[in-house]
Amino acid sequence: MATDAKRKAELEEKLRDWVGADAGSCPAPDVVNGQMIRHWCAVMGDSNPVYQDAEAAKNSIHGGIVAPPAMMNAWTMPPFVPPWDDLAAEATDGEQELHQLFEQYGYTGVVGTDHDMEIRRYLRLGDEITASKVVEAISEEKPTPLGLGYFIDVRWIFRDQNDEEVGSLLFRTMRYQPAQEAMPVSSAAVSSVPTRLPPPKGHDNAWWWEGIDRGELLIQKCSACGVLRHPPRPMCGECQSLDWEPEASAGSGTVYSFTVLHHPQVPGYEYPLVVGLIELDEGTRIVANVVGCEPGELQIGLVVEAHIEKVEGGMKLPFFRPAR
Amino acid sequence: MSTHATNPKIGYDQLSVGQENEAVVVENLTRTQIVQYAGASGDFNPIHHDETFATKAAGYPSVFAHGMLTMGLTGKMLTDWLGDGVLRDFGVRFVSQVWPGDTLTARGTVVSIGEPKDGECAVEIELVTRNQKGRPVVTGSATASLPARV
């Protein structure tokens, strides 16, 4: 599924021409009407009488029935054309062409991420609305939990029968290369949720992870000057010696600093995720998740102790918990 | 009909920064409601109503609600609280999917109240709608133009 660099450059060349481009216009198939408002309010459970009760609406600031503001783009939604219908090919507008371009390059996934709506005035019965769409921006390719993707900002500008702007909507969607092919059945799809990434183990750090696998929290100690360091690396930052030896840590320390991550949520972790910088009693610091307490209870200086635990996929990791 | 006011329901001088309003906007969302929304909005993306497509082709555990359905439900909390005709800007981010069976609670918090201009103040509201597990499904902000005490 990977798009090679040349294909990516080719796609991005084409995308540049799309920024600022007209993405089509959608005249509302129907004037603003009570039937569509009724269906919309029924779903929302919104019984506000200015949307449906002519008498009550007449006595309101609006002087008559208005449409719910969040319903703005429902008026100009293009009619659904079944893909087997001959009309489907003719119905393509600029925005759909742009989406087809992404599909050709392997960005087959699509997800809506943001809606930002500006309301100039509430719509009244009989208003004839037209939406014109402009591609306002296309992001660079970004890594996301769903896969590599581009964010597309399309601005919808809504005008009435007098060509007055009544509102606008910024609709952001993301086109992405699915990180893996969709699972053929639903039960497999549920179990395909990614887990934590295993650590890269190389020449300079594999010994540390092997220690963790045995249940030992090790610290690297310079053989020449005795200074401790973490994470593992080949040279001492103090004396530049390449000689070192592992020393076992007792696993107790204090919270030097911490952060609580809420967003973005990477699969494989539970949120809110507490990431602590722990000062070990031996005198060096280590980054690890702090568990066993509410994020709000965590404080700098809290005494914690290390526990090596197995996580999904059989991998072992050190965690810190408040000391008893 | 209900007892909704048909005017701004609250004045800017009756609000203070930090003030909150919370409402359960849907309980135990059904697939039928999602289909109803597809019809009401004209958004017929099959991922929202075709269980076979959603699970077998797209790999989701089931169909899920349109983001705009959650946005509309969040908007109901706002207009029930602040009144009609007062919203000027309403933006949301779809941070997590909404599934059949979800119960959603929308909360608005006043974050700023502007200087009066022509007798009205721009009131900025921060929004978060959470599911029954407390997980945010929509976050966002809204601006309402409110008169003094009504």
Interface residues (C-beta under 8 A of the other chain):
Chain A: M36 H39 W40 A42 V43 M44 G45 D46 S47 N48 P49 V50 Q52 D53 A56 A57 N59 S60 I61 H62 V66 P68 P69 A70 M71 N73 A74 M77 P78 P79 F80 G112 T113 D114 H115 D116 M117 E118 I119 Y122 L170 A182 M183 P184 V185 S186 A189 V190 S192 H263
Chain B: M1 S2 H4 T6 N7 P8 V25 V26 Q33 Q36 Y37 G39 A40 S41 G42 D43 F44 T55 K56 A57 A58 G59 Y60 P61 S62 G67 M68 L69 M71 G72 L73 G75 K76 T79 D80 D84 G85 L87 R88 D89 F90 G91 V92 R93 F94 V95
